[in-house]
Amino acid sequence: MYPAKVSEEWHSHEQAHVTFMLRGGNRERRTKTEQQLGAGQLVFYHSRELHRNDHTLFPSRNLNLEIEPIFFQTYHLTEHQVDQAVKTGRLTGLEVTRLFYEALHPDPSAADSLHLLLLGYLQKTKGPGRPVGLLRAREWLHDNWYTWPTLAELAAVAGLHPVTLSKYFPQYFGYSLSQYMRRLKVQQALPLVSASRYSLSEIAYRCGFADQSHFIRCFKEQTGMPPSSFKRF
């Protein structure tokens, strides 16, 4: 957490890491790109990648996941694969939150458990050549994340038979349609919970959940903890 101004000079980190913005934001500059970061965004930094962050909104709070070189060596992975997982949405703030929760509740095999969890997020789903209809359905879900479309409605958007859509969506994107919709809503809820400005019932309404109980149940299912525990981070 950054309650006040910190160094805004160019710098780098020895280890590759993922940053999930929970609160606040800043202007991120790299050697060839510049973007505005805000609550809910996830970014990946390669090891020793030069960058600087300025115009920070305070207080600012991030979750940082550092990935040691031994992880890449052990599992024959590259930093590029993690970068692509972030860019394609296989690794999101939701997964980083889950990893953080698991790290706070270690058991004798905690390291292996965390590695397996991260490997699952990095694993590619079926591809290449995802059908246009499935991509259309996923894009519509992201644009309308606050809704609960029926299978028939979403199939009409995709231009596919409902059975075809429900059968092949998890094969290409790793989750059933209902799981995917719940995940999108919880992802949107994370920065709202962290901000502490809204009641749980308000967040449930804003994010399209049936009620507060439904929201709490889905939040815990996806992150491993209730919203009240996440708020205390």
N, C-alpha and C positions, 0 to 999 in steps of 0.2 A: 504494500500500500504506500502511496506517495501523498502525504498530507500537504506538502509544500514543495517549492521548486527544487529540482535536482539538476545535475549537470546536463547541458544540452549540446555538448561538444560531440564531434564525430568519435565513435568508439566501436568496438567489436567484442564478441564473447568467445572464449576458447571452445565452448561446446555448442553444438546445434541446439536450438530450443524453439518451443512453440509458446506464444503468448496469447492468452485469452483476456480480452478487455472486459472487465466486469463493470467498471464505473469510470466516468470521466472520458478522456480521450486526448489525442495529440496529433500533431502533424508529423508523419514519419517520412524521413528522407533517406534514400539509399543512393548509391553512386549514379544510377540511371533512372530511378523512379521517385515519385513523390505521391503520397496519398494521405487523406484525412482518416484517422482511426477513431472509432467511437465504441460505446458499450455494445457488447454482443459480437464484436469482430474477433477473428482468429487469424494470426499471422505466423509465418515460419521464418526463422533466421538460420542461415547456414553458419557453420563454425567460422569464426573470424570474418564474418561479413560486415563491412563497414556500414554504419547507419547512424542517424541522429534523430532525436525526438524533441520537438519544441512546441510552443503554443499549447502547453498542457492545461487541461481543465482539471482543477483540483476540487475536492480530493479525487485522486485517481487510484484505481485498484485493479491489479492484474493477477492472473494465475499463470505462472511460468513453469513449463515442463522442459527440463534439460535432458538431453539424450546423450549419454556418454558414448565415446567411440567403441567401447567394448560391446555395446548393444548391436551396433552395425556389423562389427566383425563376427560376432557369435552367430547372427542370424542371416549373414550374407545380404545385408540391405545397404542402401545408399541414402544419403541425405535427400537426393532428388526424389526418391520414392515417398519420403515423408512430405516433402514440398507438394508433390502431386496429390497426395491424400488430402491435404488441407485445401488445395485449389479445387478439387473435384467434390468436396463435401463428405468424403469417407471419414475424415477426422475433423470433428467440430468442437465447439466449446463444450458441448454436452459430454463428449468422450473425455476431454481434459478434466472436467469436473468429476466424472466417475473415477478416473485414475487418481485424482487428488484425494477423493474420499477413501479409496482403497489403501492409499499410502498412509492415511491417518489411522487406519485400523489394521495394522500388520499382524500376520501370523507367521509361524516358522518358515513357511514357504512363500513369504510375501514377495520377494524379488521375482521368483519364477511366475507367480500369479500376475504381477504387474506386467511382466514381459509378454505373457500369453494374451493378456487383455489388449495391450498395445498392438501386438502382432495381428490380432483379430481385426482391429480397426484399419490396419494398413493393408490387409489382404485385399487383393483385387476381386471384385465381383465379376460375374460372367461378362465377357467381351472378347474382342472388340465388336463394333458394329451393332450397337444397341438399336433396336427398332425405333423408327421415328415416332410411332404411336406411344411407346413407353416413355420416350423423352418428352413428348408433348404432355403426357399425364403428369410427369414429375415437375415440369416447369409450371404447370397450372397449380399444382399443390403448393409450390414455393410462393407463387404470386398470390395465392388465396389461403395462406396457412391458417388463418383464423376461422375457417369454415370446416364443416363436416359433410362433404359431398357423399351422396349415395354411390354405390358401385355403378349403377346404371348411368348416373350423371357423369361420372368420371370416364366411363367407357365411351360415352358419346363425345366427350372432349378429345379422347385419344383416337377415336375412330376405330375402336376394337370391340370385339364381343366381350361382355363382362367376364366370362369364364377365362378367356385368353388373357385379359388384363390381370386378373387376380392370380392366375397361374404363373405368369412370366415376370411380373413386377419384382417379386422377391428374388428371383434368380439373377436379375440384372442389377438390383439395387440393395440387396442384402436384408431387406425387411418386408414384411407384409404391408399392404396398404394401410391398415389400421395402425400398425406399429409406426410406420413412417409419419402418419399424420400426428400421432401423439408426440413423437420426437420433435417435429417442427414446432409444435406449440410450446413444449418445455424449453426448447432452445430460445424462443422469444421471451419466455418468462424469466430466464436466468438473470439478465441485467436488471429487470424490474424488481425481483426479490432482493438483489444485492443493493439496490438504491435505497431501500427501506422507506420509500415515500408512499407506498401503496399498501393497503391491507390485502390479505390473501384473497378475500372475496373479490376485490377490485381487479387483482391480477387474473383471477380465474375468468372473470367477465371479459377483460381486455383480450385475453388469449384464446377465447372461444371454448372454454371448458363448461360442462353442464352446470357445475356448482363448485364450491370450495373443496368439498370432499373428493370430488372427481379429480380436481387439480392436484391436491396433495397426494392422492394415490398414484397418479401418473408421474408426478415429479419424483417420488421415492422410487418408483419402478425404474426410471431412467437414470437417476443419479446415485441411488443407494441410500439416500437420506431425505428426510422431510424438509420442506422449505425453511422451517424455523432453524434447523441446524446449518443450512447453507448460509442463511443470513448472518450467522455469527462468525463466518470466516474472517 
